[in-house]
Structures are given as C-alpha cells and as structure tokens.
Amino acid sequence: MNAVSTSEPFPSVESELRSAAPNALVETARRLLGDRAGARDVTLLLADYGLRVLRPVAPPPGTNEPLSAYDGPAGRAFTVQTPVIEPPEDGTAGVHVPVTVRGDRLGVLSARLPAAGADTAGVRALAEFATALGHEIATAERDTDLYLLARRTRRLTLAAEMQWQLLPGRGCGRPEFVIGAHLEPAYTVGGDNFDWSTDGSRLTLTVTDGMGRGIDASLLTSVTVGALRNGRRAGVGLADQARLADQAVYAQFGGKVYASTLLLRFDLATGTVHAVDAGSPRLYRRRGDTVQQIELEAQLPLGMFEETAYEEQIFTVRPGDRLVGVSTGVHGARSPEGALFGEEALRRALDAATTQAPQEVARSVVTSLVEHFGSTDLTADAAVVCLDWNGRDPATP
C-alpha cells in the first residue's frame, strides 16, 4: 500500500488531511486512499453515543445503514481494537481498522483494497492512516457538527447535549494506565459525569452524580465539573479542589441541590492514590481473582452545606489492578420486581469481563445493568469508569 509506506512519507498524508476542510475529511480520505492504494468503498463509521451501532459519515451511495458495534467485521474491529480482513472477492479484500485517538475509541475505517495490498504491511499502513484521520476528526469537531451528528441515532435531550459536551471523551490511554468509560441512558442523561486529566506525573479522575434529572441536573453538574477543573488547574490539592467546588455549588444553589463526587489523584510513578469521597459514587478494585469495594470515608456531597472541609485518604494500586467507579444509578438500580442491582450483580459483571479491555468492561457493566433493569430507559443516570493500572517502568524518567 503506497498511501502511508516508506516510499511515500506519512507526513505528506497528514499534511493533506490537515489542509482539508473540517467537513471534507472523509472525501479527502477516499481520494488519498484511492489514488495511493487503489482503495474503494472507503467508509468512516463512528460509534453512536450508546455504543450500540457504527454509523457512516458522509456515506457513499447504498451504505447509509448503521452496523452493529459488536458483530460483523466492522463491529469486531471496534470491539477487539484490531484490524479485521474479509476473504478476498473479485480481486479485492474488505479491511476494517479501528479509529482510536489516545485511547478514545471513535469508530472504524473500512475500505476495499486490492487483494495484493491487503497484506501485513498494507493493513498496518491503513491502520496508521486511520489513526491520523482520527486525530484530524478530533480537531475538526471544533468547527463542524458533521461528526457529532453521525454519532446520533436519535435526537439528544438538551441535558444530554450539555453533558456529552462536558466529557473529556470515553477513553484515555498512557503506558501507566488505560481508562474506559460509559454513560447510560446515552440520549437523555442529565446529571452523571466523569472527567480526567493527566500530565507527566499525575492522573486526576472524578466521577460525579448530580442530584435530580434533566436540565436542572445538567446545570448542577456543569457548575460542579467546571469548579473542580478550575481548582485542579489552579494547582491546589485534591481536598481543596473539593472545598472550592463545594463553595461554588453552594453559592449557586444555596444547598437546595448538591453533587456527589468521587475524586482520585494517582501518582504515576508510585501508584499512590489520594482520594476524596464526597457522596455516593463507589469504587471497586479487582486484584487477581478478588473483587472488593475500596472503603473510603464518606464525606458530604459538594454544595450541601456552606464551607464544608474535606480530607484526603490514601491507598495504593499495583500493576495489574483494575478499578471501577460507578454512580448511584449503577449500584442503586432496581429491577421491575424491586431487586437491587447492587454489589453482587456488579461483581458478577466484572467477573464476566476479566479479559476485556477497560472500554469493553464499562460497556459490559452497563449492558448487565440494562438487562437487570429490563429496559434501556433507565430511571436514573448511570456512569461507569474502568481503569487498568499498569504502573510505570522504573527505567522511565
């Protein structure tokens, strides 16, 4: 495949993608892959908000139907995060490669390549092209709604629109850790949120459960997350971040509503974790074959009272640990018969997903929750964040 081979320097492809209009990235990708690799039927498929289907962006004629995000060649490429090659037919082979940006799974790039070009080198080159395309999409979304609209199987409520714009993504990966996260119900979520930020030495991760439903809950969560980010960016400690957010929420809402938040800050070199449990989100750890809740001192939710003081607790993660944070909508959900989803059901969901990547674990927990509840129309928002801790190589500076 010549599109991104050493004979045709990869930066030239990146340059052409960068110079394309924000809404013309797919057309540019089709032209580049067609001219340089003889590819045809090039389709960019993006995962919808519910992570149930892959929807085409600017689809060529006859390819407008969404595909499963679980099954089929494209679904397998998305789920397993590895290229999937279909058997050659009429001298061409269908190739499906994941489009992922720094651990955030966006979708799949599908194309039919000449059978001779669907070898190891050609597939690897297509995968590198898909990564470059994903980075350009992430940038282009500032200037066009095209890619956001492709992720929607139906209209979002205003509250959900606000919440999705507030999120950092649905995944993040670094050598020390991998994060996967999911919200449900995807199209009407109001108060739940997750957030993270990392630098060379630390990772800060939060799970927030805003009180109420709809636009009121979304406004509450927006103030909470904005205040937490403001404190984090000011460089203050975790307890002070919680204190400043508490003051901001109370000043805005006077204690009538509040936000339950779990704040975690990881030292990337040592695995030491500072934590503030300000409310109801819960944290579980899988270490080896054992799943247990990490018991933290329950402190007051943010904004319940004026001038609340918060204290940090410390625990340590080891390489191989898996942490799962869940909002009340997960651990407190009930079936139509009144049975609590609870800790045991969550343990079973985690036990069934031991070999899955964090992104799939988050999706699997939500799937188990929906099955328990009996409908995707959950009565409370549900947020799940899964973190796999790899730790840092001692030789890493």
C-alpha positions as CSV (number, residue, x, y, z in Angstrom):
1,M,0.0,0.0,0.0
2,N,1.6,3.3,-1.1
3,A,-0.6,5.6,0.9
4,V,1.5,5.5,4.0
5,S,4.5,3.4,3.0
6,T,8.1,4.5,3.5
7,S,8.3,5.3,-0.3
8,E,5.5,7.9,0.3
9,P,6.3,9.7,3.5
10,F,3.5,9.6,6.1
11,P,3.8,13.3,6.9
12,S,2.6,14.2,3.4
13,V,-0.6,12.3,4.1
14,E,-1.1,14.0,7.4
15,S,-0.4,17.4,5.7
16,E,-3.2,16.7,3.1
17,L,-5.6,15.7,5.9
18,R,-4.8,18.8,7.9
19,S,-5.3,21.0,4.9
20,A,-8.8,19.6,4.2
21,A,-11.9,21.5,5.2
22,P,-13.3,20.2,8.5
23,N,-16.4,18.7,6.8
24,A,-14.3,17.2,3.9
25,L,-12.1,14.8,5.8
26,V,-13.9,11.7,4.6
27,E,-13.9,12.8,1.0
28,T,-10.2,13.6,1.3
29,A,-9.5,10.2,2.9
30,R,-11.3,8.5,0.0
31,R,-9.3,10.4,-2.5
32,L,-6.0,9.7,-0.8
33,L,-6.6,6.0,-0.3
34,G,-8.0,5.6,-3.8
35,D,-5.1,7.4,-5.5
36,R,-2.3,5.9,-3.5
37,A,-3.6,2.4,-2.6
38,G,-6.3,1.7,-5.1
39,A,-8.9,1.6,-2.3
40,R,-12.6,1.8,-3.0
41,D,-15.8,1.9,-0.9
42,V,-13.9,3.8,1.8
43,T,-16.3,4.4,4.7
44,L,-15.7,6.1,8.1
45,L,-18.0,4.6,10.7
46,L,-18.4,6.3,14.1
47,A,-19.8,4.7,17.3
48,D,-23.1,6.2,18.5
49,Y,-23.5,7.6,22.0
50,G,-24.9,4.3,23.3
51,L,-22.0,2.3,21.8
52,R,-24.5,0.0,20.1
53,V,-24.1,0.8,16.4
54,L,-21.5,2.2,14.0
55,R,-22.9,4.9,11.7
56,P,-21.3,6.1,8.4
57,V,-20.1,9.7,8.0
58,A,-20.8,11.2,4.5
59,P,-21.7,7.7,3.3
60,P,-21.3,6.6,-0.3
61,P,-24.5,5.6,-2.1
62,G,-26.0,2.4,-0.6
63,T,-24.1,2.4,2.7
64,N,-26.3,4.5,4.9
65,E,-27.4,1.8,7.2
66,P,-25.7,1.6,10.6
67,L,-23.8,-1.5,11.6
68,S,-23.6,-3.4,14.9
69,A,-20.8,-2.2,17.2
70,Y,-20.5,-5.7,18.5
71,D,-20.9,-8.1,15.5
72,G,-19.7,-8.3,11.9
73,P,-16.3,-7.4,10.6
74,A,-16.5,-3.7,11.5
75,G,-18.0,-4.4,14.9
76,R,-15.2,-6.9,15.7
77,A,-12.6,-4.4,14.7
78,F,-14.2,-1.8,17.0
79,T,-14.7,-4.2,20.0
80,V,-11.3,-6.0,19.8
81,Q,-9.4,-3.0,18.5
82,T,-7.6,-4.9,15.9
83,P,-7.8,-5.0,12.1
84,V,-10.3,-7.4,10.6
85,I,-9.7,-8.6,7.0
86,E,-12.5,-10.3,5.0
87,P,-11.7,-13.0,2.5
88,P,-10.8,-11.7,-1.0
89,E,-13.5,-11.4,-3.5
90,D,-13.3,-10.1,-7.1
91,G,-9.6,-9.3,-6.6
92,T,-10.3,-7.1,-3.5
93,A,-10.5,-7.6,0.2
94,G,-12.5,-5.7,2.8
95,V,-10.3,-4.3,5.5
96,H,-11.7,-2.8,8.7
97,V,-9.4,-0.9,11.1
98,P,-10.2,0.9,14.4
99,V,-10.1,4.7,14.6
100,T,-8.8,5.5,18.1
101,V,-7.2,8.7,19.4
102,R,-5.1,8.3,22.6
103,G,-7.3,5.5,23.9
104,D,-10.6,7.1,22.9
105,R,-12.4,4.7,20.5
106,L,-14.1,6.8,17.8
107,G,-15.1,4.1,15.3
108,V,-13.8,2.2,12.3
109,L,-12.4,2.9,8.9
110,S,-13.5,0.4,6.3
111,A,-12.2,0.0,2.7
112,R,-11.8,-2.5,-0.1
113,L,-8.2,-2.9,-1.0
114,P,-6.7,-4.8,-3.9
115,A,-6.1,-8.3,-2.6
116,A,-2.3,-7.9,-3.1
117,G,-2.4,-4.7,-0.9
118,A,-4.2,-6.3,1.9
119,D,-1.1,-7.9,3.3
120,T,0.5,-7.2,6.7
121,A,2.3,-4.0,5.5
122,G,-0.8,-2.7,3.7
123,V,-3.1,-3.3,6.7
124,R,-0.6,-1.7,9.1
125,A,-0.4,1.3,6.8
126,L,-4.2,1.6,6.7
127,A,-4.3,1.4,10.5
128,E,-1.8,4.3,10.7
129,F,-3.8,6.3,8.2
130,A,-6.9,5.7,10.4
131,T,-5.1,7.0,13.4
132,A,-4.1,10.1,11.6
133,L,-7.7,10.6,10.4
134,G,-9.0,10.2,13.9
135,H,-6.7,13.0,15.2
136,E,-8.0,15.3,12.5
137,I,-11.6,14.4,13.3
138,A,-11.0,15.3,17.0
139,T,-9.7,18.7,15.8
140,A,-12.3,19.2,13.1
141,E,-15.1,18.8,15.7
142,R,-14.4,22.3,16.9
143,D,-15.6,23.7,13.6
144,T,-18.3,21.3,12.3
145,D,-21.2,19.2,13.7
146,L,-20.8,16.6,11.0
147,Y,-19.0,14.0,13.1
148,L,-21.2,14.7,16.2
149,L,-24.4,14.2,14.2
150,A,-23.0,10.9,12.8
151,R,-22.9,9.5,16.3
152,R,-26.6,10.0,16.9
153,T,-29.3,7.5,16.2
154,R,-31.9,10.0,17.5
155,R,-32.0,13.5,18.9
156,L,-30.4,14.2,22.3
157,T,-32.2,16.0,25.0
158,L,-30.8,19.4,25.9
159,A,-29.5,18.0,29.2
160,A,-27.7,15.1,27.4
161,E,-26.3,17.6,24.8
162,M,-24.7,19.6,27.6
163,Q,-23.4,16.5,29.4
164,W,-21.7,15.0,26.3
165,Q,-20.0,18.3,25.5
166,L,-18.7,18.4,29.1
167,L,-17.0,15.0,28.9
168,P,-13.3,14.5,28.1
169,G,-14.0,11.5,25.9
170,R,-14.9,7.9,26.5
171,G,-11.3,6.6,26.9
172,C,-7.7,7.5,27.5
173,G,-4.5,5.5,27.3
174,R,-1.0,6.0,28.6
175,P,1.7,3.5,29.4
176,E,0.8,3.7,33.1
177,F,-3.0,3.2,32.7
178,V,-5.9,2.7,30.4
179,I,-9.3,4.2,31.0
180,G,-12.7,3.3,29.5
181,A,-16.0,5.0,30.5
182,H,-19.6,5.0,29.5
183,L,-22.9,6.9,30.3
184,E,-26.4,5.5,30.1
185,P,-29.1,6.3,29.1
186,A,-27.0,7.9,26.4
187,Y,-29.6,10.1,24.8
188,T,-31.3,11.5,27.9
189,V,-28.5,11.5,30.6
190,G,-28.7,14.6,32.8
191,G,-26.6,14.6,36.0
192,D,-23.8,12.0,35.8
193,N,-20.3,12.8,34.6
194,F,-16.8,11.6,34.6
195,D,-13.7,13.6,34.0
196,W,-9.9,13.1,33.9
197,S,-6.7,15.0,33.2
198,T,-3.1,13.7,33.2
199,D,0.3,15.2,33.0
200,G,3.8,13.7,33.3
201,S,3.4,12.9,36.9
202,R,-0.2,12.6,37.9
203,L,-3.7,11.5,36.8
204,T,-6.8,13.1,38.3
205,L,-10.0,11.3,37.8
206,T,-13.5,12.2,39.0
207,V,-17.0,10.6,38.9
208,T,-19.9,12.9,39.6
209,D,-23.5,12.2,40.3
210,G,-25.6,15.4,40.0
211,M,-28.8,15.4,42.0
212,G,-32.0,15.4,40.0
213,R,-32.9,14.8,36.4
214,G,-32.9,16.7,33.1
215,I,-31.7,20.3,32.6
216,D,-31.6,21.1,36.3
217,A,-29.2,18.2,37.0
218,S,-27.1,19.1,33.9
219,L,-26.7,22.7,35.1
220,L,-25.7,21.5,38.6
221,T,-23.1,19.1,37.1
222,S,-21.8,21.7,34.8
223,V,-21.1,24.1,37.7
224,T,-19.5,21.2,39.7
225,V,-17.2,20.0,37.0
226,G,-16.3,23.5,36.0
227,A,-15.4,24.3,39.6
228,L,-13.4,21.1,40.0
229,R,-11.4,21.8,36.8
230,N,-10.8,25.4,37.9
231,G,-9.4,24.2,41.2
232,R,-7.3,21.5,39.5
233,R,-5.9,24.0,37.0
234,A,-5.0,26.3,39.9
235,G,-2.7,23.6,41.2
236,V,-4.4,23.2,44.6
237,G,-4.6,19.8,46.3
238,L,-7.4,17.4,46.0
239,A,-9.2,18.3,49.2
240,D,-9.0,22.0,48.3
241,Q,-10.4,21.2,44.9
242,A,-13.4,19.6,46.6
243,R,-13.7,22.5,49.0
244,L,-13.7,25.1,46.2
245,A,-16.2,23.2,44.2
246,D,-18.4,22.8,47.3
247,Q,-18.3,26.6,47.8
248,A,-19.2,27.2,44.1
249,V,-22.1,24.8,44.1
250,Y,-23.5,26.1,47.4
251,A,-23.1,29.8,46.2
252,Q,-25.1,29.0,43.1
253,F,-27.8,26.7,44.5
254,G,-27.9,27.5,48.2
255,G,-27.9,23.9,49.4
256,K,-31.1,23.0,47.6
257,V,-29.3,20.6,45.4
258,Y,-25.9,19.0,45.5
259,A,-23.5,16.8,43.6
260,S,-22.0,13.6,44.9
261,T,-18.4,13.3,43.6
262,L,-15.5,10.8,43.9
263,L,-12.1,12.5,43.4
264,L,-9.0,10.4,42.8
265,R,-5.4,11.6,42.1
266,F,-2.9,8.9,41.0
267,D,0.9,9.3,41.3
268,L,2.1,7.8,38.0
269,A,5.5,6.8,39.4
270,T,4.4,5.1,42.6
271,G,0.7,4.1,42.3
272,T,-0.1,6.1,45.4
273,V,-3.8,7.4,45.2
274,H,-5.2,10.3,47.1
275,A,-9.0,10.2,47.3
276,V,-11.9,12.3,48.5
277,D,-15.3,10.5,48.7
278,A,-17.8,13.4,48.6
279,G,-21.0,11.4,48.3
280,S,-22.4,8.3,46.7
281,P,-20.2,7.1,43.7
282,R,-18.5,3.8,44.7
283,L,-15.1,2.4,43.8
284,Y,-14.3,-1.3,43.3
285,R,-11.0,-3.0,42.8
286,R,-10.2,-6.3,41.1
287,R,-6.9,-7.6,42.2
288,G,-6.2,-11.1,40.9
289,D,-9.4,-13.1,41.4
290,T,-10.8,-10.9,44.1
291,V,-13.2,-8.0,43.7
292,Q,-13.8,-5.7,46.7
293,Q,-15.1,-2.3,47.3
294,I,-12.5,0.2,48.4
295,E,-13.9,1.6,51.6
296,L,-13.4,5.3,51.8
297,E,-14.7,7.7,54.5
298,A,-18.0,9.1,53.2
299,Q,-17.9,12.9,53.4
300,L,-20.6,15.4,52.5
301,P,-21.6,15.9,48.8
302,L,-20.5,19.1,47.2
303,G,-22.8,22.1,47.8
304,M,-24.9,20.5,50.5
305,F,-23.6,23.0,53.2
306,E,-21.6,26.1,53.2
307,E,-17.8,25.9,54.0
308,T,-17.5,22.1,54.2
309,A,-14.0,20.9,54.9
310,Y,-12.7,17.8,53.1
311,E,-9.9,15.3,54.0
312,E,-7.9,13.1,51.7
313,Q,-7.4,9.4,52.1
314,I,-4.6,7.4,50.6
315,F,-4.4,3.9,49.2
316,T,-2.1,2.3,46.6
317,V,-2.7,0.5,43.3
318,R,-0.4,-2.2,42.0
319,P,0.4,-3.2,38.4
320,G,-2.5,-5.4,37.2
321,D,-5.1,-3.8,39.4
322,R,-8.4,-2.9,37.8
323,L,-10.5,-0.1,39.4
324,V,-14.2,0.5,38.5
325,G,-16.0,3.6,39.7
326,V,-19.8,3.7,39.4
327,S,-22.5,6.3,40.2
328,T,-25.6,5.7,42.2
329,G,-27.6,4.9,39.1
330,V,-25.5,1.7,38.8
331,H,-25.1,0.3,42.4
332,G,-28.6,1.6,43.4
333,A,-30.6,0.4,40.4
334,R,-33.6,-1.9,40.9
335,S,-35.3,-4.4,38.6
336,P,-39.0,-4.1,37.9
337,E,-39.5,-6.6,40.8
338,G,-37.6,-4.3,43.1
339,A,-34.4,-6.3,43.2
340,L,-31.3,-4.2,43.8
341,F,-28.5,-4.4,41.1
342,G,-26.1,-4.0,44.0
343,E,-22.7,-5.1,44.7
344,E,-23.1,-8.8,44.0
345,A,-24.5,-8.1,40.5
346,L,-21.7,-5.7,39.8
347,R,-19.2,-8.3,41.0
348,R,-20.7,-10.9,38.5
349,A,-20.5,-8.3,35.7
350,L,-16.8,-7.7,36.5
351,D,-16.1,-11.4,36.8
352,A,-17.6,-12.0,33.3
353,A,-15.3,-9.3,31.8
354,T,-11.9,-10.3,33.2
355,T,-10.2,-10.5,29.8
356,Q,-11.9,-7.4,28.3
357,A,-10.3,-4.0,27.8
358,P,-11.5,-1.2,30.1
359,Q,-13.7,0.3,27.4
360,E,-15.5,-3.1,27.0
361,V,-15.7,-3.5,30.8
362,A,-17.6,-0.2,31.1
363,R,-19.9,-1.2,28.3
364,S,-20.4,-4.7,29.8
365,V,-21.4,-3.3,33.2
366,V,-23.9,-1.0,31.6
367,T,-25.3,-4.0,29.5
368,S,-25.7,-6.0,32.7
369,L,-27.4,-3.1,34.3
370,V,-29.8,-2.7,31.4
371,E,-30.6,-6.4,31.5
372,H,-31.3,-6.2,35.2
373,F,-33.5,-3.2,34.8
374,G,-35.3,-4.7,31.8
375,S,-35.0,-1.6,29.6
376,T,-32.6,0.9,28.2
377,D,-34.9,3.6,29.6
378,L,-33.2,3.8,33.0
379,T,-34.9,5.8,35.7
380,A,-31.5,7.2,36.9
381,D,-28.3,8.1,35.1
382,A,-25.6,5.5,35.2
383,A,-21.9,6.3,34.9
384,V,-19.2,3.6,34.8
385,V,-15.4,4.3,34.6
386,C,-12.9,1.4,34.4
387,L,-9.2,2.0,34.9
388,D,-6.5,-0.6,34.4
389,W,-3.3,0.2,36.2
390,N,-0.1,-0.9,34.5
391,G,2.3,1.2,36.6
392,R,5.5,2.8,35.4
393,D,8.6,1.1,34.3
394,P,11.3,2.0,36.9
395,A,13.6,2.9,34.0
396,T,11.1,5.5,32.7
397,P,12.2,9.0,33.7
